[in-house]
Amino acid sequence: MKQVRNNQNTSALADTDVNPNSVIIGNGEMADLIRSFDWTHNPLGPIDAWPQSLVTTVNTILQSPVPIVMLWGSDGIMLYNDAYSVFAGLRHPRLLGSKVVEGWPEVADFNRNVMATVLTGGTLSYADQQLTLYRNDVPEEVWMDLNYSPIMDESGRPGGVLAIVVETTQRIQAEKRQKKAEDALRAERARLHSLFTDAPALIALLHGPDHVFTLANPIYMQLVGQRVLIGKPIREAMPELEGQGIYEILDNVYRTGEPYFGSEVPVKIDRDGKGDIQDGYFNFVYKPSCGESGEVDGILVHGVEVTDQVNARKRVEEIAALNKIITDNATTGLLIVDNNFHCTFMNPAAEQITGYTFKQVKKLRKSLHQLIHNTRPDGSYPPESECPIYKTLSKKTTMVGEDIFVRPDGSFYPVAFVANHIRQGNTSIGTVIEIRDLTEEKKAQEEQQRLISITNQRNELLVLNKAKDDFIAMASHQLRTPATAVKQYISLLQSNFSAPLLPEQMQYLQIAFDSNERQLKIINDLLITARIDASRYVLSKNKVDIVDIIKEAASDLQPALELKSQKILLSDMKRTEVLIDKNEIKLAFVNLIENASKYSHPGSEIKVYLGNEKDKVAITVEDQGVGISKADTLKIFDKFTRVDNELSDTVTGSGLGLYWVKRIVQLHGGTVRVSSEINKGSKFIVRLPI
Ligand code: ADP
């Protein structure tokens, strides 16, 4: 066998140097192809003339499962194995026997460099070399591990290049995909992280059953005054939550795996981390998070603080509640009408005054004017244009006045009203009307007028009464002097001062004397009454024993009692000091004892007795006389009141005595009462303060 040494011309195999061993062996596709290939017109020449080194190498690479190509000779004639044929794509089988720079024109320069290097004894090695190949007629970016080494020919010099081509495109692309996926994941994580940190919400992650903070975003940190949270269980990190039910909710979420949604939950929180606990309201979610095992291993806290909103709403609610209290309790009726005069609000007072409930008003769908101002007391219909509500709206002004409204039952009622046009910004939104029912006020005014006229009448009567009293005083004074003179002259005649009188004359004189006595008695009563009623009347009080006064009165009346064979019995006369005007009180008792005598039959008894009561002394004058009916006891203390009884015609009386008895006793702060029964006698009880 003749070996061609010139590796610049590997095809120059001498016909005579046929290598009997140049047998391409193997059953593979490439073995078949190489064997059947017409090498005659190829620079390599007929196959059986191939040098042994070429044949051996071809047989070697055909056995390899790794893609291997040989570039033989200076033209780099390509011979390759089955694995390479797969790599070559549609270029296969054209590549077989072609020059490498023609077979792979798109990487001709690369291969020229390979050839130049390796055929001069060098080796080349590329890991993941990227090349663009058109193996399937379309440009294709491929990556390969390329190892080039020389194939020594029989001369011991490089006769060709052995190229092991391991395509790494799939791996590279997988790596690229993975890198891309990792980049995307990283970007996603970064995005999530920035979402988390930039989120305008409170976000924290708690891990494990003790709820250890593993994450808290800036807003959360700000809420807790930048306290150190990470790595701490919540009970340690935020002790102020103790007793607020928060830990318990977290425990429950962790245990059950059920999320918790809190709405406007009040939480007391240490906002500066130094113990300044403040109230706050939060909407939040505690969402359980699960580990790889599927078990709950933590809780995501997501929330927003709504303190300002809750406080603002509470303030609005408080104001609304206060407004409601005010309008509910206002005694003034408040109504609001819209621009169509339809009522949009009525307080309870307005309902009460108008007789309509707000519900009824809304149901009736009528203007307020049609409801409460539709008729006048004279039956006429007040036109809408005259309605103050209408005027307020049409003139956009305030109206104040009085009017008469009508209730659903047709009854009229006077009202005072203020109707005030209301606007929001520049827009008219209706009228607010305040109404006050004047019925009671009008009644009160009438009552006041009545009282004024009564007072005026009374004053006139007082003036008249005074004139009458003055007249009585004047008349009694004027009457007493001549009556007293008459008495004196009768006495003179009776004492036979001028000449002895006949018995009959004496009898007439006695009648004249008695008449004069009665006259004087009445004049005296009138004088006492005038004195007591006089505005300048004053008591002259001293401490005296009431017993002495009673005894004096009884003694003064003794002659009169004897004339009627009446006895006076004084009992229980226990010494009792009272501060009184002695003369006036005596006068009172004289009158009471005198009455007891006057209105009793001859021979009867009069009892006077004392009784002490707490801070009063009670003096009773009791007789066995004709008595007084129940009805008459009510009037006997009035001026000029005489009550007819079986003895009244026989006794002198003015009807004034009991009047001034009562007056004198009252001026002493005491009382006088009577209890009596017809024909059984009477008791007059005087009580005086001790
Ligand atoms: P008079 O001067 O008429 O006695 P009084 O004011 O003293 O006036 O009494 C008013 C009337 O009360 C008497 O007219 C008499 O009818 C009645 N009255 C007063 N005291 C008694 C009495 N002790 N018993 C019955 N009637 C009496």
Boltz pocket constraint, residues with backbone or C-beta under 6 A from the ligand:
constraints:
  - pocket:
      binder: B
      contacts: [[A, 591], [A, 592], [A, 595], [A, 596], [A, 597], [A, 599], [A, 600], [A, 623], [A, 625], [A, 626], [A, 627], [A, 628], [A, 636], [A, 638], [A, 641], [A, 642], [A, 643], [A, 644], [A, 645], [A, 648], [A, 652], [A, 653], [A, 654], [A, 655], [A, 656], [A, 657], [A, 658], [A, 659], [A, 682]]
      max_distance: 6.0
